[in-house]
Amino acid sequence: MTFSSSRLKTTALALAASTALIVAPAAAQTLRIAGQGDLGTLDPHAQNAQVTMSVLSMVYETLVTRDRDLNPAPGLALSWEPTSDTTWQFELRPDVTFHDGSSFGAEDVRFSIERARQDTSQFVNFVGTIAEVNVIDDLTVEIVTTETDPLLPGKLGYVFIMDSDWTTDNNATVPQDLAAEDSSFAVMNANGTGPFTVTERAPDSRTVLERNPDYWGEMAGEIDEVIYLPISSAPTRISALLSNEVDLVVDVPPQDVQRLEAAEGVITARAPDLRTIFFGFDYASDVLRHGETGGTNPFRDLRVRQAIDHAIDAESISRVVMRGLSQPTAQLISEDNFGWDAALDETVVFDPERGRELMAEAGFADGFSTRMDCPTDTYTNPEQICQAVSAMLSQIGIDIELNLIPRTQFIPLLWERESSFFIIGFNTAYFDGMYVLETLLMTTADDGEGIYNYTGYSNPELDALAREARVELDVDRRLQLMQDAFRIAREDVAYAPLHSQTLVWAMREGVSAQVRPDNWVEIRWVEMN
């Protein structure tokens, strides 16, 4: 995978003051990061959201991590290997301690996986095939799966490891329930093995992290403190960078890229985003929850979904709203993911007239009204995209009530399946389209299948193909099965794809940060001078 930057360079700044006998110690380095949304919790098994995972990855760690080329690499596990079709053995890293000084070991791995399997966890899919975790000794864990799971190491790269004693002693053995008012100790407190500890947590204001002096791993830079600042206003976020109030902005709006590239003392860097943006429909309700549809659910009719496809002008959105920093797509995964199909990537022709014909054929010649739920502080330019699409859909008779809400309200709305029509962006976690098939497209089940299927979409043929693909060891055969499943989803218009994004970060000169295509800030790779 190739990463590029517009002016990627670092400038060495020599900061020294001395007398004949005394040399002053180096000044502490604080990295101030600004993003458009805040992390939702400190509980590492409660919310699978990009910003939450990115910040928590500085505090908690996983068995498997990624190197700079995004290949799987040892994390808290030194090595792993399958010992049978349904058994994996992980050798753990010795001499690792949690932030409170307690030792990391096999029991913490077993406990954390069991905790991630509970109903309130949004990480069930990552551990859904695990039948049992056996502690062989303090530094050896055997994981038994219900079926062959060649992707298990990659999945465990998203399951943070907690201290079993600390979590139990603080009555936090159950992950936070995001749908309830949960005051679990782990929501506002943390105890990981990572390079930073949490010293301050003020939701929607700031999260302050301090360097862990006992961290086992290597860091590219000598950063002593990280301050994460959620700044929802794009102009304010960019102004903060230009006025040296923050050091790194990870959500740069397309309309500001050219300005930042020309700004003195600012560096921009970009990478293709693994995330794809698309629209989802409520299939589950007999009568649409939000809107006036004559006592029906129009989204259950394929012709209505096809009409929406024809009504959305993705090329115009890419050109005008995204300033060219998006690629219109007909797929739910981006090109850098296993499972992407070039033959399937033909976007539907923008044709409002055909859309109106399809609406009439479906019995909605006079149209209908519905609510579109749209987060204002996640994805790139979501508000502008939703406004543009609302205007486009009015051309085929769909009257949109635009519900612009912060991410903290949007995610629970999806989780509770309370949305009729919504925009959503989806990453592919371990860089494999199987993640999308299992979590977004499969029929919802207790074992994590369809855990993020907020629409109620269900196709038994797709389910069967996905189940066969996820245990298939032959790479070519697995690819074909996955592409067949994605083809079914496209023919069904399970979702209406819009585009994949280009990630752009901006940082002050002297900061060097590699853009990961999942938009995580990998703090181990960041340098300041």
C-alpha positions in Angstrom: 0.0 0.0 0.0 1.4 3.4 -0.9 1.2 6.5 1.2 1.8 10.0 -0.2 2.1 13.5 1.1 2.1 16.9 -0.5 5.0 18.3 1.4 6.2 15.4 3.6 9.3 16.6 5.3 10.6 17.1 8.8 12.6 20.1 10.0 15.1 19.5 12.8 14.8 22.2 15.5 17.8 22.4 17.8 16.6 23.6 21.2 19.5 23.8 23.7 20.6 26.2 26.3 23.8 25.8 28.3 26.3 27.5 30.5 29.9 26.4 31.1 28.8 23.9 33.7 25.0 23.3 33.4 23.0 21.8 30.5 19.2 22.3 30.8 17.1 19.2 30.3 15.1 18.8 27.1 11.7 20.4 27.2 8.8 18.0 27.5 7.1 17.2 24.2 3.3 17.5 24.1 1.4 16.3 21.0 -2.0 18.0 20.6 -4.3 16.2 18.3 -7.6 17.6 17.0 -10.4 15.6 15.5 -14.0 16.3 14.6 -15.5 13.9 17.2 -14.7 12.7 20.6 -14.2 9.1 21.7 -17.4 7.7 23.2 -15.9 5.9 26.2 -12.7 4.6 27.8 -14.2 1.1 28.0 -12.2 -0.9 25.4 -14.9 -3.4 24.6 -17.9 -1.1 24.4 -17.7 1.0 21.2 -16.2 -0.1 17.9 -15.8 3.4 16.4 -12.7 4.8 14.7 -11.9 7.7 17.0 -12.5 5.6 20.1 -10.3 2.8 18.9 -7.6 5.2 17.7 -7.2 7.0 21.0 -7.6 3.8 23.1 -4.9 2.1 21.1 -2.4 4.5 22.8 -3.6 3.1 26.2 -4.6 -0.5 25.6 -2.9 -3.1 23.4 -3.8 -6.2 21.5 -2.2 -9.6 20.9 -1.5 -8.7 17.2 -0.6 -5.3 15.9 0.5 -3.9 12.5 3.9 -2.8 11.2 4.4 0.3 9.0 3.5 -1.7 5.9 0.3 -2.7 7.7 1.3 -6.4 7.9 0.4 -8.3 11.1 3.1 -8.0 13.7 3.7 -9.2 17.3 2.0 -7.1 19.9 1.3 -8.6 23.3 1.8 -12.0 21.6 5.3 -12.8 20.4 4.1 -15.5 18.1 1.0 -17.5 17.1 0.4 -20.6 15.0 -2.5 -23.0 14.2 -2.0 -26.4 15.9 -5.1 -27.9 14.3 -7.9 -26.8 12.0 -9.7 -25.3 15.0 -6.9 -24.5 17.5 -4.5 -21.6 17.7 -1.6 -21.3 20.2 -0.3 -17.8 21.2 3.0 -17.3 23.0 2.8 -14.1 25.1 5.3 -11.4 25.6 7.1 -11.7 29.0 7.9 -8.9 31.4 4.9 -6.7 30.4 3.1 -4.8 33.1 -0.2 -2.8 33.2 -0.1 0.8 34.2 -0.8 0.0 37.8 2.3 -2.2 37.9 0.5 -5.6 37.8 1.9 -8.3 35.5 0.3 -9.1 32.1 -0.4 -12.8 31.5 -2.5 -15.5 30.0 -5.4 -15.1 32.4 -5.8 -11.4 31.2 -6.1 -12.7 27.6 -8.7 -15.3 28.5 -10.7 -12.7 30.6 -10.6 -10.0 27.9 -11.8 -12.3 25.2 -14.6 -13.5 27.4 -15.5 -9.9 28.2 -15.6 -9.0 24.5 -18.1 -11.8 23.9 -20.8 -10.3 26.1 -24.0 -8.9 24.8 -23.1 -5.2 25.5 -19.8 -5.5 23.6 -19.5 -4.2 20.0 -16.6 -6.6 19.4 -18.5 -9.9 19.4 -17.8 -10.5 15.7 -14.0 -10.5 16.3 -14.4 -13.3 18.9 -17.6 -14.9 17.5 -15.8 -18.1 16.3 -14.0 -18.7 19.6 -15.4 -21.6 21.6 -13.0 -21.5 24.5 -9.7 -20.0 25.7 -7.4 -22.3 27.6 -4.6 -21.0 29.8 -1.7 -23.4 29.2 0.7 -21.5 31.4 1.3 -17.8 32.4 2.6 -17.0 28.9 0.8 -19.5 26.7 -2.8 -19.4 25.5 -4.7 -21.9 23.4 -7.7 -20.6 21.5 -10.2 -23.2 20.3 -12.7 -22.1 17.5 -16.0 -23.5 16.5 -14.8 -23.7 12.9 -11.7 -23.1 10.9 -10.9 -19.4 11.2 -7.8 -18.3 9.2 -8.5 -14.7 10.0 -8.4 -15.0 13.8 -5.0 -13.3 14.3 -6.2 -10.3 12.4 -9.5 -10.2 14.3 -7.6 -10.3 17.6 -5.8 -7.2 16.5 -9.0 -5.3 17.5 -9.5 -6.9 20.9 -7.8 -4.8 23.6 -6.4 -6.7 26.6 -7.5 -5.6 30.1 -6.1 -6.5 33.5 -8.5 -9.2 34.8 -7.9 -8.3 38.5 -8.3 -4.5 38.0 -11.5 -4.9 36.0 -13.0 -7.4 38.5 -12.0 -5.4 41.6 -13.7 -2.3 40.1 -16.9 -4.2 39.2 -16.4 -3.6 35.4 -16.5 -7.1 34.1 -19.4 -6.3 31.8 -18.7 -3.8 28.9 -20.6 -0.5 29.0 -24.1 -0.6 27.6 -24.1 2.3 25.2 -27.9 2.3 25.1 -28.2 2.9 28.8 -26.9 5.3 31.3 -23.9 3.2 32.4 -21.5 4.6 35.0 -19.1 1.6 35.0 -15.7 2.3 36.3 -14.1 1.5 33.0 -16.0 4.2 31.2 -13.9 7.0 32.8 -10.8 5.0 34.0 -8.3 2.9 32.2 -5.5 0.5 33.0 -3.7 -0.9 29.9 -0.2 -2.0 28.9 0.2 0.7 26.2 2.7 3.6 25.9 0.4 6.1 27.5 -1.8 6.3 30.7 -5.0 8.4 31.0 -4.5 11.4 33.4 -7.6 13.4 32.4 -10.9 12.5 30.7 -13.4 15.3 30.1 -16.0 14.0 27.6 -16.6 16.3 24.6 -13.7 18.5 25.8 -10.3 16.8 26.1 -8.5 13.6 26.9 -5.0 13.8 28.3 -2.5 11.0 28.2 0.9 10.8 29.9 3.9 8.7 28.8 4.1 5.3 30.5 7.8 5.1 31.7 7.6 1.4 32.0 6.3 0.7 28.5 7.9 -2.5 27.0 7.9 -1.4 23.4 9.8 1.0 21.2 8.6 4.5 20.2 9.8 6.5 17.2 9.6 9.8 19.1 10.0 11.1 22.6 6.5 12.3 23.2 5.7 12.9 26.8 2.1 13.8 26.6 -0.8 13.5 24.2 -3.9 15.8 24.4 -6.8 14.8 22.2 -9.2 17.6 21.5 -12.6 17.1 19.8 -13.3 20.2 17.7 -16.5 19.6 15.7 -16.3 22.9 13.8 -14.0 22.4 10.7 -13.0 26.2 10.5 -12.2 26.2 14.2 -10.2 23.0 13.9 -8.1 24.3 11.0 -7.6 27.7 12.6 -6.3 26.0 15.7 -3.6 24.3 13.6 -2.7 27.5 11.8 -2.4 29.4 15.1 -0.2 26.7 16.6 -2.9 25.7 19.2 -2.8 22.1 17.9 -0.1 20.0 16.3 -2.0 17.5 14.2 -5.5 17.5 12.6 -6.8 14.1 11.5 -10.1 15.3 9.9 -9.1 17.9 7.3 -12.1 19.0 5.1 -11.4 18.8 1.4 -12.2 22.5 1.0 -9.2 23.4 3.3 -6.6 21.1 1.7 -5.3 23.6 -0.9 -5.1 26.3 1.7 -3.1 24.2 4.1 -0.7 23.0 1.4 0.2 26.6 0.8 0.4 27.6 4.4 3.9 28.2 5.9 4.9 25.8 8.6 2.2 23.2 7.8 2.6 19.8 6.3 -0.2 17.7 4.7 -0.2 14.0 4.2 -2.8 11.7 2.6 -3.7 8.1 2.0 -6.6 6.2 0.5 -9.2 5.5 3.1 -10.4 2.0 3.8 -13.7 3.4 4.6 -16.6 3.5 2.1 -19.6 5.8 2.5 -23.1 4.6 1.6 -26.7 4.9 2.6 -28.7 2.3 4.5 -32.5 1.6 4.6 -34.8 0.1 7.1 -35.9 -3.3 5.8 -37.2 -4.7 9.1 -40.3 -2.5 9.7 -43.7 -3.3 8.1 -44.4 0.4 8.3 -41.5 2.9 8.0 -40.7 4.3 11.5 -40.1 7.8 10.4 -42.0 9.4 7.6 -45.3 9.5 5.7 -45.5 6.4 3.4 -49.1 5.5 3.4 -48.8 2.8 6.0 -46.1 0.9 4.1 -42.3 0.5 4.0 -41.2 1.6 0.5 -37.6 0.5 1.1 -38.7 -3.1 1.0 -39.3 -2.7 -2.7 -36.2 -3.2 -4.8 -37.5 -0.7 -7.4 -37.5 2.1 -4.8 -33.9 1.2 -3.8 -32.9 1.2 -7.5 -34.6 4.5 -7.9 -32.5 6.0 -5.1 -29.4 4.6 -6.8 -30.3 6.4 -10.0 -31.1 9.6 -8.2 -27.7 10.1 -6.5 -25.1 11.9 -8.5 -21.9 10.6 -6.9 -19.7 12.3 -9.5 -21.1 15.7 -8.7 -20.7 15.1 -5.0 -17.1 14.0 -5.5 -16.3 17.1 -7.6 -18.2 19.8 -5.7 -18.6 18.6 -2.1 -15.4 16.5 -1.8 -13.2 18.7 -4.0 -12.0 15.5 -5.9 -11.0 13.7 -2.6 -13.4 10.8 -3.1 -13.8 8.0 -5.6 -17.4 7.1 -6.6 -18.0 3.4 -6.1 -20.6 0.7 -6.6 -19.1 -1.4 -3.8 -19.1 -1.5 0.0 -15.4 -2.1 0.3 -12.5 0.0 -1.1 -10.0 -1.2 -3.6 -7.3 -2.0 -1.1 -9.4 -4.7 0.6 -9.3 -8.4 -0.1 -12.6 -9.2 -1.8 -12.9 -6.1 -4.0 -14.1 -6.9 -7.5 -13.1 -4.7 -10.5 -15.9 -6.2 -12.5 -18.5 -5.1 -9.9 -17.2 -1.5 -9.7 -19.5 0.0 -12.2 -21.5 2.8 -10.7 -25.2 3.2 -11.6 -25.8 5.9 -14.3 -27.2 9.1 -12.8 -30.7 9.1 -14.3 -33.5 10.8 -12.3 -36.0 10.2 -15.0 -35.4 6.4 -14.7 -35.6 6.9 -11.0 -39.1 8.4 -11.3 -40.2 5.6 -13.6 -39.1 3.0 -11.0 -40.9 4.9 -8.2 -44.1 4.8 -10.3 -43.7 1.1 -11.0 -43.4 0.5 -7.3 -46.6 2.4 -6.6 -45.0 5.6 -5.4 -45.6 7.9 -8.3 -46.5 10.7 -5.8 -43.5 9.9 -3.7 -43.3 9.7 0.1 -41.4 11.3 2.9 -38.9 9.9 5.3 -36.2 11.0 7.8 -32.5 10.8 6.9 -30.2 10.5 10.0 -26.8 12.1 9.4 -24.0 12.6 11.9 -22.4 16.0 11.8 -19.0 15.1 13.3 -17.8 12.0 11.6 -16.8 11.0 8.0 -15.8 13.8 5.7 -18.3 16.6 5.0 -21.3 14.4 6.1 -23.6 17.4 6.5 -22.9 18.7 3.0 -23.3 15.2 1.5 -26.6 14.6 3.2 -27.9 18.0 2.1 -26.9 17.3 -1.5 -28.4 13.8 -1.5 -31.7 15.2 0.0 -32.0 17.6 -2.9 -31.3 14.9 -5.4 -33.9 12.5 -3.9 -36.5 15.3 -4.1 -36.3 14.9 -7.9 -37.8 11.4 -7.7 -40.5 12.4 -5.2 -38.8 11.5 -1.9 -39.2 14.3 0.6 -36.3 14.2 3.2 -36.5 15.4 6.7 -32.8 15.9 7.5 -31.9 14.9 11.0 -28.4 16.3 11.7 -27.1 15.0 15.0 -23.7 14.5 16.7 -22.1 11.1 16.5 -22.9 10.5 20.2 -26.6 10.5 19.3 -26.2 8.9 15.9 -24.4 5.7 16.9 -27.0 4.7 19.6 -29.8 5.4 17.1 -28.2 2.8 14.7 -27.4 0.4 17.5 -31.0 0.4 18.6 -32.2 0.0 15.0 -34.2 3.2 15.2 -33.3 4.7 11.9 -35.3 4.5 8.7 -32.7 6.0 6.3 -29.1 6.9 7.2 -25.7 7.6 5.9 -22.9 5.4 7.2 -19.2 4.9 6.7 -17.6 1.6 7.2 -14.0 0.5 7.6 -12.9 -3.1 7.0 -11.0 -3.6 10.3 -8.4 -6.3 9.4 -8.2 -5.2 5.7 -10.5 -8.0 4.5 -13.9 -7.7 3.0 -15.1 -10.7 5.1 -15.5 -8.2 7.9 -18.2 -6.3 5.9 -19.9 -9.5 4.8 -20.1 -10.9 8.4 -21.0 -7.7 10.3 -22.9 -5.5 7.8 -24.6 -7.9 5.4 -25.2 -11.2 7.1 -28.5 -11.8 8.9 -28.2 -10.7 12.5 -27.5 -13.6 14.9 -26.2 -14.0 18.5 -22.7 -15.1 17.5 -21.8 -11.7 16.0 -23.1 -12.2 12.5 -24.8 -9.1 11.3 -23.8 -7.2 14.5 -23.7 -3.9 12.5 -26.6 -4.8 10.2 -28.7 -1.9 11.2 -31.1 -2.3 8.3 -32.5 -5.8 8.9 -31.3 -6.9 5.4 -31.3 -10.7 5.0 -30.5 -13.0 2.1 -29.9 -16.7 2.9 -27.9 -17.2 -0.3 -25.5 -14.4 0.8 -25.3 -15.9 4.3 -24.4 -19.3 2.9 -21.6 -17.9 0.7 -20.1 -15.8 3.6 -20.1 -18.8 5.9 -18.4 -20.9 3.3 -15.8 -18.2 2.5 -14.8 -17.5 6.0 -13.6 -21.1 6.6 -12.1 -21.5 3.1 -8.3 -21.9 3.2 -7.7 -21.7 -0.6 -7.2 -18.0 -1.3 -8.6 -18.0 -4.8 -11.7 -20.0 -3.8 -12.3 -17.7 -0.9 -12.0 -14.6 -3.1 -14.6 -16.0 -5.6 -17.0 -16.8 -2.8 -16.7 -13.4 -1.4 -17.1 -11.7 -4.7 -20.2 -13.8 -5.4 -21.7 -12.6 -2.1 -20.9 -9.0 -2.8 -22.6 -9.3 -6.2 -25.8 -10.5 -4.5 -25.7 -7.5 -2.2 -25.3 -5.2 -5.1 -28.1 -6.7 -7.1 -30.3 -6.4 -4.0 -29.2 -2.8 -3.5 -28.7 -3.8 0.1 -27.1 -0.4 0.5 -26.7 2.5 -1.9 -22.9 3.0 -2.2 -21.6 6.5 -2.7 -17.8 6.8 -2.6 -14.6 5.9 -0.8 -12.6 8.8 0.7 -9.1 10.1 0.6 -7.8 10.7 4.1 -5.9 14.0 4.6 -4.0 14.9 7.8 -2.4 18.2 8.5 0.4 18.8 11.0 2.7 21.6 12.0 6.2 21.5 10.6 8.4 19.3 12.9 5.7 16.7 13.4 5.9 13.5 11.4 2.9 11.2 11.5 2.1 8.4 9.0 -1.5 8.3 7.8 -3.0 4.9 8.3 -5.8 4.0 5.9 -8.1 3.2 8.8 -7.5 6.7 10.2 -5.8 5.5 13.4 -3.1 7.7 14.9 -0.4 5.1 15.5 1.4 6.9 18.3 4.4 4.6 18.2 5.3 6.0 14.8 4.8 9.8 15.5 7.9 12.0 15.9 8.3 15.6 17.0 11.3 17.8 16.9 
